[in-house]
Amino acid sequence: MVLSPARGTMTHYESLKDKLVFISGGSSGIGADLVRHFAAQGSKVAFCGTRADGGSELIEEIKALRQPLPVYAACDVRDTPAYQALLLNVVERQGPIRVLINNAGRDDRHAMEDVTPEFWDDRLALNLKHYFFAIQAVAPGMAQAGGGSVINMGSVSWMRGRPNLAGYTTAKAGILGLTRTLARELGARNIRVNAVVPGAIVTERQSALHRDPVADQAFLDAQCLKIRLDAGHVARVTLFMASDDSDGMTGQHVLVDAGIAQCSVMG
């Protein structure tokens, strides 16, 4: 397997220092690396996950690095009133959220024949609905503070037509429409809305459930770049999209996929 080449010093974005960043699904996978990367920028980070103790190990890791300590809260993002209340509590305690990263989601496999109406509604609630209601909750304060950046985490799975994921891919395709519509609606308030779209990312969960040498090679064969991507690849692009360095970009769908969507379409 070909690994990603060695990286130099990570770019430092002065505009992210001391800004309050909220990350949903931040206790594991891509979300945890987002927490690490924003803390390393000197941002004030708040994040949520499903377990009461879900943020403890990550907070201790960041504490050991003498970086600003994130704040964690447990919440089921499918419970809209509870989730919006959590976000407003963060604002009340820490000030306006200037960067919102809608990341929480779950890509459980499911055959079409096994999907019930209840399961379908749950997939949309878990992978799309909470994106909109989080934006609805934080946008007024973000605008009052002078604006900010909303980043919706997408997936190339719907572009590739991946099987056994109809609920997930439908939700992820919807993120593109949500991103473009709210970019137009919130632009006058100096709020940018973009999507970062990961490809095949190596995480602990994906490794435990789906990864083996055959799967690795299949991804490498399908990609333009012959490297396996990790959560850091996604986090570094997200830093740029959150920072003032990308202040002319909104309504965009930025793929971090080693070219897998393009190569799948072309070849």
C-alpha positions, 0 to 999 in steps of 0.5 A: 500500500502506498502511504501519504507523503511526509508533510511539512509544518501545518499552515497557521491561520491567524484568523482562526486564533481565539475564534469559537468553533463548534464541531458536531460528531467531534469525539471520533473519526474525522471529527476528532481530527478536526478538534485537534487541528482547530485547537492547534490553531489556537481556536476555542473549540466546542464539540459534541458526541453521543457518549457522556464521556466521549470527549474526555480522552481527546481533551486530555490529549490536547491538554498534554500539548498545552493547547486551548482546551476544548469543551465537550457536551453529549447530545443526540443531534437527532433531538432538534430542540435539545441540540439547538438548546446545546448550541445556544448554551455554548453561545451564552457561555463562550460567545458567538460561534464563528465557525460551525462544522456540521460533521456528525453522521453515520454510514451504516450499510443497509439493503434496499429491501430492509429499509423501513419508513422509520429507518429512512427518517432516522438516516435523514435525521442523522445525516442531514436534518441536524445540519439545517437546524444547527445553522438556524440556531447559530446564524443570528449570533454569527451575523451579529458578530460580523459573520462567519463560516459554516462547513457542511461535511459531505461524502463522495459516496452519492457521486459514485452511486455506492450500493447499500447506502441509499439513506446515507447517500440521499442525505449526503446529496441533499447537503449540496442543495442545502449548502448552495441555498443557504450560501445565497440566503446568508451571504448578505449577513457575511456568513459563508456556507461551503461543503467539504466532501471526503472520499475514502478516509481511513478512520478507526471505525472504517478500519474495524468494519471495512478495511483489508488489503483487498479494499485498500487496493480497490480504493487505490485503483479507483483514485487518481492519487495512489495514497490512502487518505486519512482524517488529517487530509480532510481537517487541513482543507477544513481549516482553510475553508474556515479561515479568512484565507477563503473569504471569497468562497461560498456555496462551494463543494470542495472534494478531498477524495484523491480524485476518486469521484473524477476517476470513477466517472471518467474511467 
